[in-house]
Amino acid sequence: MFQLGKTIVSEDILEKEFVCNLSACKGACCVEGEAGAPLTREETGILAEIYPDIKGFLRSEGIAAIEAQGTHITTSQGELETPLVGGKECAYATFSDNGTAACGIEQAYNEGVVEFRKPISCHLYPVRVQDYSEFAAVNYHKWPICNDACTLGKELKVPVYKFVKEALLRKFGKHWYSELEKIAIKQQESR
């Protein structure tokens, strides 16, 4: 672990390698697990605002879940998440003909319908950020459904922080990312 500004960063994001392999996992991260995607308070407002614009990109099951539960839910622990369809996939998930999950929000973004790409927790994955009062913890999350992504990352020699560069820039800004790159370079040189 090392400190970077007001973040405590796991060295795993510099040392582990990762590249999503959708042909292998079929977007399992949108389906597996016991909860929806974590959301920020700001994102809940954005989802409520853009829902009419993204609705046409969603499946009927997702629309039904959103209209029954809301554009977001609050868990019994007070955490904000995307709603699920029948306790399984994210309500915002769509599926291609071969069964690969994708994000309906991101599809709307890619087509220029909305300016919000997708929840930052999804964009950052496999990096997870836990906010505390004085700092944020930035960690690598290892999940067995992503084993193929780890294998592909090793083959392509892409460290986690490079794979999620755009999301880290979105979350922490250019200066933070530039400092992270400097630390990564120093770490490589010391090996």
C-alpha positions in Angstrom: 0.0 0.0 0.0 1.1 3.5 -0.7 -0.4 7.0 -0.2 -1.2 9.2 -3.2 -2.8 12.4 -2.3 -5.9 11.6 -0.3 -5.9 7.9 -1.4 -4.3 4.8 -0.1 -3.5 2.6 -3.1 -2.9 -1.2 -3.2 0.2 -2.1 -5.1 -1.9 -4.8 -6.7 -3.2 -2.3 -9.2 0.3 -1.8 -10.4 1.5 -5.4 -10.2 -1.6 -7.5 -11.3 -2.5 -7.7 -15.0 -6.0 -7.6 -16.4 -7.9 -7.1 -19.7 -11.6 -7.9 -19.9 -12.2 -11.0 -22.0 -15.9 -10.7 -22.9 -15.7 -13.6 -25.4 -14.8 -15.8 -22.4 -16.9 -14.4 -19.5 -19.9 -13.0 -21.5 -20.1 -10.0 -19.2 -20.7 -12.1 -16.1 -19.9 -9.2 -13.8 -23.3 -7.7 -14.8 -25.1 -10.9 -13.8 -23.2 -12.6 -11.0 -23.1 -11.6 -7.4 -25.7 -10.8 -4.8 -26.0 -7.1 -5.3 -26.3 -4.4 -7.9 -23.5 -2.0 -8.9 -22.5 0.4 -6.2 -23.6 4.0 -6.9 -22.7 7.4 -5.6 -25.4 9.8 -4.4 -24.7 12.0 -7.4 -25.2 9.0 -9.7 -28.6 8.2 -8.3 -29.8 11.7 -9.4 -28.2 11.2 -12.8 -30.0 7.8 -13.3 -33.3 9.3 -12.3 -32.8 12.2 -14.8 -31.6 10.1 -17.7 -33.9 7.1 -17.3 -36.4 8.3 -19.9 -33.6 8.7 -22.4 -32.0 5.3 -21.8 -35.3 3.3 -21.4 -35.3 2.5 -25.1 -31.9 0.7 -24.7 -33.1 -1.6 -21.9 -34.8 -5.0 -21.9 -38.4 -5.2 -20.9 -37.4 -7.2 -17.8 -35.0 -4.4 -16.8 -37.6 -1.7 -17.3 -40.1 -3.7 -15.2 -37.5 -4.0 -12.4 -36.6 -0.3 -12.5 -40.3 0.7 -12.6 -41.0 -1.6 -9.6 -37.9 -0.7 -7.5 -36.8 2.7 -8.8 -33.7 3.7 -10.8 -31.6 2.8 -7.8 -32.2 1.0 -4.5 -30.9 1.6 -0.9 -29.8 -1.5 0.9 -30.6 -2.3 4.5 -27.0 -1.1 5.3 -27.8 2.2 3.6 -25.7 1.6 0.5 -26.9 2.7 -3.0 -27.0 0.2 -5.8 -28.6 -0.5 -9.2 -31.7 -2.6 -9.0 -31.6 -6.3 -10.0 -33.9 -8.4 -12.2 -35.2 -11.2 -10.1 -32.2 -11.0 -7.7 -29.8 -11.8 -10.7 -28.6 -9.4 -13.4 -28.4 -5.6 -13.2 -31.6 -4.0 -14.4 -29.5 -1.9 -16.8 -27.9 -5.0 -18.4 -28.7 -6.0 -22.0 -27.8 -9.2 -23.8 -26.5 -9.8 -27.3 -27.7 -12.7 -29.4 -24.8 -14.9 -28.1 -25.7 -14.1 -24.4 -23.0 -11.5 -23.7 -24.1 -8.9 -21.2 -23.6 -5.2 -21.8 -24.7 -2.0 -20.2 -27.8 -0.3 -21.6 -26.6 3.0 -20.1 -23.2 2.7 -21.9 -25.0 1.8 -25.2 -27.0 5.1 -24.9 -23.8 7.0 -24.1 -22.0 5.4 -27.1 -24.8 6.5 -29.4 -24.6 10.1 -28.0 -28.0 10.0 -26.3 -26.7 10.7 -22.8 -23.5 12.2 -21.5 -23.2 9.7 -18.5 -21.2 6.7 -19.5 -22.1 4.3 -16.7 -21.7 4.0 -12.9 -18.1 4.7 -11.9 -17.9 1.4 -10.0 -18.6 -0.4 -13.2 -16.1 1.7 -15.2 -13.4 1.1 -12.6 -13.8 -2.6 -12.3 -11.6 -4.6 -11.2 -10.6 -1.6 -9.1 -12.8 -0.8 -6.1 -12.8 2.5 -4.2 -14.0 2.7 -0.6 -14.4 6.3 0.6 -13.6 7.1 4.2 -13.9 10.5 5.9 -10.2 11.4 5.4 -9.1 9.3 2.5 -10.2 6.8 -0.2 -8.9 3.2 -0.4 -8.1 2.1 -3.9 -7.9 -1.7 -4.2 -7.8 -4.5 -6.8 -10.8 -6.8 -6.5 -10.1 -10.4 -7.5 -13.2 -12.3 -8.6 -13.0 -15.9 -10.0 -15.3 -15.0 -12.9 -12.5 -12.7 -14.1 -9.8 -15.4 -14.3 -9.9 -15.2 -18.1 -9.3 -11.4 -17.8 -6.3 -12.1 -15.6 -4.9 -14.6 -18.2 -5.5 -12.2 -21.1 -3.9 -9.3 -19.1 -0.8 -11.5 -18.5 -0.6 -12.4 -22.2 -0.9 -8.8 -23.2 1.2 -7.5 -20.3 -1.4 -4.9 -19.3 -1.3 -3.9 -15.6 -4.7 -3.1 -14.0 -4.0 0.6 -13.7 -3.5 0.9 -17.4 -6.5 -1.2 -18.2 -8.7 1.2 -16.2 -6.8 4.4 -17.0 -9.9 6.2 -18.4 -11.9 5.3 -15.4 -9.1 6.4 -12.9 -8.8 9.7 -14.8 -12.6 10.1 -14.5 -12.5 9.4 -10.8 -9.3 11.1 -9.6 -8.1 13.4 -12.4 -5.1 13.8 -14.6 -2.6 14.9 -11.8 -3.5 11.9 -9.7 -3.1 9.4 -12.6 0.2 11.1 -13.7 1.6 10.6 -10.1 0.4 7.0 -10.2 2.3 6.4 -13.4 5.5 7.8 -11.9 5.1 5.4 -8.9 4.6 2.5 -11.3 7.7 3.4 -13.3 9.8 3.7 -10.1 8.5 0.4 -8.9 9.4 -1.3 -12.3 12.9 0.2 -12.3 13.5 -1.1 -8.7 12.8 -4.7 -9.8 
